[in-house]
């Protein structure tokens, strides 16, 4: 029984590992904080993800789409791929 549970846990861990292979994940608290901040500024937040060691936020404001970039302290930063 114990070996079966251990084997099952190991199998599940191996299957889920590729989804987190790049280590780029933004935690829920950070997403909530950024969403609240940007919504207060009039943005419609569509997606938040980590990339290149920064946080990229896809937003819409006044019908225009843009990518906003933030550092780990949630301070805005310039990035070459910004679509604004």
DSSP file (Angstrom, degrees, kcal/mol; ACC not computed):
  #  RESIDUE AA STRUCTURE BP1 BP2  ACC     N-H-->O    O-->H-N    N-H-->O    O-->H-N    TCO  KAPPA ALPHA  PHI   PSI    X-CA   Y-CA   Z-CA
    1    1 A X     >        0   0    0      0, 0.0     4,-2.1     0, 0.0     5,-0.2   0.000 360.0 360.0 360.0 -47.8    0.0    0.0    0.0
    2    2 A X  H  >  +     0   0    0      1,-0.2     4,-2.1     2,-0.2     5,-0.1   0.890 360.0  49.6 -64.5 -39.8    2.7    2.4    1.0
    3    3 A X  H  > S+     0   0    0      2,-0.2     4,-2.6     1,-0.2    -1,-0.2   0.872 108.7  53.6 -66.0 -36.9    4.8    1.6   -2.1
    4    4 A X  H  > S+     0   0    0      2,-0.2     4,-2.4     1,-0.2    -2,-0.2   0.924 110.1  46.2 -64.2 -44.5    1.7    2.1   -4.3
    5    5 A X  H  X S+     0   0    0     -4,-2.1     4,-2.5     2,-0.2    -2,-0.2   0.891 113.1  50.1 -65.3 -39.1    1.1    5.6   -2.9
    6    6 A X  H  X S+     0   0    0     -4,-2.1     4,-2.4     2,-0.2    -2,-0.2   0.925 112.1  47.3 -64.8 -44.2    4.7    6.5   -3.3
    7    7 A X  H  X S+     0   0    0     -4,-2.6     4,-2.4     2,-0.2    -2,-0.2   0.895 112.6  49.7 -64.0 -40.5    4.8    5.3   -6.9
    8    8 A X  H  X S+     0   0    0     -4,-2.4     4,-2.3     2,-0.2    -2,-0.2   0.917 111.1  48.7 -64.7 -43.6    1.6    7.2   -7.6
    9    9 A X  H  X S+     0   0    0     -4,-2.5     4,-2.1     1,-0.2    -2,-0.2   0.903 112.3  49.0 -63.4 -41.3    2.9   10.4   -6.0
   10   10 A X  H  X S+     0   0    0     -4,-2.4     4,-2.2     2,-0.2    -2,-0.2   0.907 110.6  50.6 -64.7 -42.5    6.1   10.1   -8.0
   11   11 A X  H  X S+     0   0    0     -4,-2.4     4,-2.0     1,-0.2    -2,-0.2   0.911 111.2  47.9 -62.8 -43.1    4.2    9.5  -11.3
   12   12 A X  H  X S+     0   0    0     -4,-2.3     4,-1.8     1,-0.2    -1,-0.2   0.885 110.4  52.0 -65.9 -38.3    2.1   12.6  -10.7
   13   13 A X  H  X S+     0   0    0     -4,-2.1     4,-1.2     1,-0.2    -1,-0.2   0.897 109.9  49.2 -64.7 -40.1    5.1   14.7   -9.9
   14   14 A X  H  X S+     0   0    0     -4,-2.2     4,-0.6     1,-0.2    -1,-0.2   0.880 111.0  49.9 -66.9 -37.8    6.8   13.6  -13.1
   15   15 A X  H  < S+     0   0    0     -4,-2.0     3,-0.3     1,-0.2     4,-0.3   0.840 113.8  44.5 -70.7 -32.7    3.7   14.4  -15.2
   16   16 A X  H >X S+     0   0    0     -4,-1.8     3,-0.8     1,-0.2     4,-0.6   0.650  92.5  84.0 -86.9 -14.8    3.3   17.9  -13.7
   17   17 A X  H >< S+     0   0    0     -4,-1.2     3,-1.5     1,-0.2    -1,-0.2   0.873  81.8  58.9 -59.3 -42.4    7.0   18.9  -13.9
   18   18 A X  G >< S+     0   0    0     -4,-0.6     3,-1.2     1,-0.3     4,-0.3   0.825  97.6  61.9 -59.7 -29.1    6.9   20.0  -17.6
   19   19 A X  G <4 S+     0   0    0     -3,-0.8    -1,-0.3    -4,-0.3    -2,-0.2   0.760 115.1  32.5 -67.4 -23.1    4.3   22.6  -16.8
   20   20 A X  G X< S+     0   0    0     -3,-1.5     3,-1.0    -4,-0.6    -1,-0.3   0.098  84.0 116.5-117.6  20.4    6.6   24.3  -14.4
   21   21 A X  T <  S+     0   0    0     -3,-1.2    -2,-0.1     1,-0.3    -1,-0.1   0.835  75.9  48.6 -62.8 -34.9    9.9   23.6  -16.2
   22   22 A X  T 3  S-     0   0    0     -4,-0.3    -1,-0.3    -3,-0.1     3,-0.1   0.623  97.7-135.2 -84.5 -10.7   10.8   27.2  -16.9
   23   23 A X    <   +     0   0    0     -3,-1.0     2,-1.2     1,-0.2    -2,-0.1   0.527  59.6 136.5  72.3   4.5   10.1   28.4  -13.4
   24   24 A X        +     0   0    0     26,-0.1     2,-0.4     2,-0.0    26,-0.3  -0.714  23.5 136.9 -89.3  94.5    8.2   31.4  -14.7
   25   25 A X        -     0   0    0     -2,-1.2     2,-0.5    24,-0.1    24,-0.1  -1.000  42.8-147.6-139.9 141.2    5.2   31.7  -12.5
   26   26 A X        -     0   0    0     -2,-0.4    22,-0.1    22,-0.2    -2,-0.0  -0.936  27.7-125.4-108.0 125.7    3.5   34.7  -10.9
   27   27 A X     >  -     0   0    0     -2,-0.5     4,-2.2     1,-0.1     3,-0.2  -0.245  21.1-111.3 -71.4 160.6    1.8   33.9   -7.6
   28   28 A X  H  > S+     0   0    0      1,-0.2     4,-2.7     2,-0.2     5,-0.2   0.844 114.8  55.6 -61.3 -38.3   -1.9   34.7   -7.0
   29   29 A X  H  > S+     0   0    0      2,-0.2     4,-2.3     1,-0.2    -1,-0.2   0.905 109.4  46.9 -64.0 -40.6   -1.2   37.5   -4.5
   30   30 A X  H  > S+     0   0    0     -3,-0.2     4,-2.7     2,-0.2     5,-0.2   0.913 112.2  50.3 -66.5 -42.8    1.0   39.3   -7.0
   31   31 A X  H  X S+     0   0    0     -4,-2.2     4,-2.6     1,-0.2    -2,-0.2   0.924 111.5  48.7 -60.2 -44.2   -1.6   38.9   -9.7
   32   32 A X  H  X S+     0   0    0     -4,-2.7     4,-2.4     2,-0.2    -2,-0.2   0.910 112.1  48.4 -62.4 -42.8   -4.3   40.2   -7.4
   33   33 A X  H  X S+     0   0    0     -4,-2.3     4,-2.4     2,-0.2    -2,-0.2   0.931 114.3  44.9 -65.4 -46.1   -2.3   43.2   -6.5
   34   34 A X  H  X S+     0   0    0     -4,-2.7     4,-2.8     2,-0.2     5,-0.3   0.909 112.9  51.6 -64.1 -41.9   -1.3   44.1  -10.1
   35   35 A X  H  X S+     0   0    0     -4,-2.6     4,-2.5    -5,-0.2     5,-0.2   0.925 111.8  46.3 -61.5 -45.2   -4.9   43.6  -11.2
   36   36 A X  H  X S+     0   0    0     -4,-2.4     4,-1.9    -5,-0.2    -1,-0.2   0.920 114.5  48.0 -63.2 -43.9   -6.3   45.9   -8.5
   37   37 A X  H  X S+     0   0    0     -4,-2.4     4,-0.8    -5,-0.2    -2,-0.2   0.933 116.4  41.6 -62.8 -47.7   -3.7   48.5   -9.2
   38   38 A X  H  <>S+     0   0    0     -4,-2.8     5,-2.6     1,-0.2     3,-0.2   0.845 111.4  55.0 -74.1 -33.3   -4.2   48.5  -13.0
   39   39 A X  H ><5S+     0   0    0     -4,-2.5     3,-1.6    -5,-0.3    -1,-0.2   0.894 105.3  54.1 -63.7 -39.4   -8.0   48.3  -12.8
   40   40 A X  H 3<5S+     0   0    0     -4,-1.9    -1,-0.2     1,-0.3    -2,-0.2   0.773 105.8  54.2 -64.2 -25.6   -7.9   51.4  -10.6
   41   41 A X  T 3<5S-     0   0    0     -4,-0.8    -1,-0.3    -3,-0.2    -2,-0.2   0.390 128.0 -99.0 -89.2   2.6   -5.9   53.1  -13.4
   42   42 A X  T < 5S+     0   0    0     -3,-1.6    20,-0.3     1,-0.3     2,-0.2   0.556  78.3 134.8  95.4   8.7   -8.6   52.2  -16.0
   43   43 A X      < -     0   0    0     -5,-2.6     2,-0.7    18,-0.1    -1,-0.3  -0.623  51.1-139.9 -90.3 150.3   -7.0   49.1  -17.5
   44   44 A X  E     -A   60   0A   0     16,-2.7    16,-1.5    -2,-0.2     2,-0.4  -0.946  25.1-143.0-103.9 108.7   -8.8   45.9  -18.3
   45   45 A X  E     +A   59   0A   0     -2,-0.7    14,-0.2    14,-0.2     3,-0.1  -0.608  27.2 170.9 -79.5 124.4   -6.2   43.2  -17.3
   46   46 A X  E     -     0   0A   0     12,-3.2     2,-0.3    -2,-0.4    13,-0.2   0.800  61.6  -2.7-100.8 -38.5   -6.3   40.2  -19.7
   47   47 A X  E     -A   58   0A   0     11,-1.4    11,-3.0     2,-0.0     2,-0.4  -0.988  50.7-161.7-159.3 143.7   -3.3   38.1  -18.7
   48   48 A X  E     +A   57   0A   0     -2,-0.3     2,-0.3     9,-0.2     9,-0.2  -0.997  25.1 152.4-131.1 127.6   -0.4   38.1  -16.3
   49   49 A X  E     -A   56   0A   0      7,-2.5     7,-3.4    -2,-0.4     2,-0.4  -0.981  40.7-111.0-149.7 161.2    2.7   36.0  -16.8
   50   50 A X  E     +A   55   0A   0     -2,-0.3     2,-0.3   -26,-0.3     5,-0.2  -0.763  40.2 161.2 -94.9 138.8    6.4   36.0  -16.0
   51   51 A X  E >   +A   54   0A   0      3,-2.7     3,-2.2    -2,-0.4    -2,-0.0  -0.957  61.4   0.6-157.6 138.0    9.0   36.3  -18.7
   52   52 A X  T 3  S-     0   0    0     -2,-0.3     3,-0.1     1,-0.3    -2,-0.0   0.799 127.7 -58.3  55.6  32.1   12.6   37.3  -18.9
   53   53 A X  T 3  S+     0   0    0      1,-0.3    -1,-0.3    18,-0.0     2,-0.2   0.564 123.0  92.8  76.1   7.9   12.7   37.7  -15.1
   54   54 A X  E <  S-A   51   0A   0     -3,-2.2    -3,-2.7    17,-0.1     2,-0.6  -0.731  79.9-108.7-123.1 173.0   10.0   40.3  -15.3
   55   55 A X  E     -AB  50  70A   0     15,-3.0    15,-2.3    -2,-0.2     2,-0.5  -0.935  28.9-159.4-107.0 123.3    6.2   40.3  -15.0
   56   56 A X  E     -AB  49  69A   0     -7,-3.4    -7,-2.5    -2,-0.6     2,-0.5  -0.889   5.5-167.6-104.3 129.8    4.3   41.0  -18.3
   57   57 A X  E     -AB  48  68A   0     11,-3.2    11,-3.0    -2,-0.5     2,-0.6  -0.972  10.9-149.6-120.6 122.5    0.7   42.2  -18.0
   58   58 A X  E     +AB  47  67A   0    -11,-3.0   -12,-3.2    -2,-0.5   -11,-1.4  -0.812  30.7 170.9 -90.7 124.2   -1.5   42.2  -21.1
   59   59 A X  E     -AB  45  66A   0      7,-2.8     7,-2.3    -2,-0.6     2,-0.4  -0.861  29.2-147.5-133.0 163.1   -4.0   45.0  -20.8
   60   60 A X  E     +AB  44  65A   0    -16,-1.5   -16,-2.7    -2,-0.3     2,-0.3  -1.000  20.1 170.0-130.0 133.5   -6.7   46.9  -22.8
   61   61 A X  E >  S- B   0  64A   0      3,-2.4     3,-1.9    -2,-0.4   -18,-0.1  -0.963  72.0  -9.5-145.3 127.0   -7.5   50.6  -22.2
   62   62 A X  T 3  S-     0   0    0     -2,-0.3     3,-0.1   -20,-0.3   -19,-0.1   0.849 129.2 -55.7  54.9  37.3   -9.7   52.7  -24.4
   63   63 A X  T 3  S+     0   0    0      1,-0.2     2,-0.4     0, 0.0    -1,-0.3   0.428 114.5 116.0  79.7  -0.9   -9.8   49.9  -27.0
   64   64 A X  E <   -B   61   0A   0     -3,-1.9    -3,-2.4    20,-0.0     2,-0.3  -0.855  56.6-141.9-104.4 134.7   -6.0   49.7  -27.3
   65   65 A X  E     +B   60   0A   0     -2,-0.4     2,-0.3    -5,-0.2    -5,-0.2  -0.660  27.0 167.0 -91.8 151.1   -4.1   46.7  -26.3
   66   66 A X  E     -B   59   0A   0     -7,-2.3    -7,-2.8    -2,-0.3     2,-0.5  -0.985  33.3-129.3-155.6 160.0   -0.7   46.9  -24.6
   67   67 A X  E     -B   58   0A   0     -2,-0.3     2,-0.4    -9,-0.2    17,-0.3  -0.981  24.2-165.0-113.5 123.5    1.9   44.9  -22.7
   68   68 A X  E     -B   57   0A   0    -11,-3.0   -11,-3.2    -2,-0.5     2,-0.4  -0.887   6.5-150.7-108.6 141.3    3.1   46.5  -19.4
   69   69 A X  E     -BC  56  77A   0      8,-0.5     8,-2.3    -2,-0.4     2,-0.3  -0.906  13.8-178.8-117.8 140.4    6.2   45.2  -17.7
   70   70 A X  E     -BC  55  76A   0    -15,-2.3   -15,-3.0    -2,-0.4     6,-0.2  -0.962  19.8-131.4-134.7 150.3    7.0   45.2  -14.0
   71   71 A X    >   -     0   0    0      4,-2.2     3,-2.0    -2,-0.3   -17,-0.1  -0.249  47.6 -83.3 -87.6-174.8   10.0   44.1  -11.9
   72   72 A X  T 3  S+     0   0    0      1,-0.3   -18,-0.1   -19,-0.2    -1,-0.1   0.742 131.8  55.1 -64.3 -23.0    9.8   41.9   -8.8
   73   73 A X  T 3  S-     0   0    0      2,-0.1    -1,-0.3     3,-0.0     3,-0.1   0.300 119.4-111.6 -90.6   9.2    8.9   44.9   -6.6
   74   74 A X  S <  S+     0   0    0     -3,-2.0     2,-0.4     1,-0.3    -2,-0.1   0.765  70.0 144.7  64.1  30.0    6.0   45.7   -9.0
   75   75 A X        -     0   0    0      1,-0.0    -4,-2.2     0, 0.0    -1,-0.3  -0.827  56.6-107.0 -94.4 135.9    7.6   48.8  -10.3
   76   76 A X  E     -C   70   0A   0     -2,-0.4     2,-0.3    -6,-0.2    -6,-0.3  -0.329  41.3-174.1 -61.6 140.6    7.0   49.6  -14.0
   77   77 A X  E     -C   69   0A   0     -8,-2.3    -8,-0.5    -6,-0.0     2,-0.2  -0.954  26.5-110.1-133.4 154.4   10.0   48.9  -16.3
   78   78 A X        -     0   0    0     -2,-0.3     2,-0.3   -10,-0.1   -10,-0.1  -0.601  35.9-177.0 -80.3 144.7   10.7   49.6  -20.0
   79   79 A X    >   -     0   0    0     -2,-0.2     3,-1.6     1,-0.1   -10,-0.0  -0.995  33.2-128.5-144.7 141.1   10.9   46.5  -22.2
   80   80 A X  T 3  S+     0   0    0     -2,-0.3    -1,-0.1     1,-0.3    -2,-0.0   0.699 105.8  56.8 -62.6 -21.7   11.7   46.2  -25.9
   81   81 A X  T 3  S+     0   0    0      2,-0.0    -1,-0.3    -3,-0.0     2,-0.1   0.261  73.0 134.8 -96.4  12.5    8.6   44.1  -26.6
   82   82 A X    <   -     0   0    0     -3,-1.6   -14,-0.1     1,-0.1   -16,-0.0  -0.386  45.4-153.3 -65.0 136.8    6.1   46.5  -25.2
   83   83 A X              0   0    0      1,-0.2    -1,-0.1   -16,-0.2   -18,-0.1   0.006 360.0 360.0-101.2  27.5    3.1   46.9  -27.6
   84   84 A X              0   0    0    -17,-0.3    -1,-0.2   -18,-0.1   -18,-0.1   0.426 360.0 360.0-102.1 360.0    2.1   50.4  -26.6
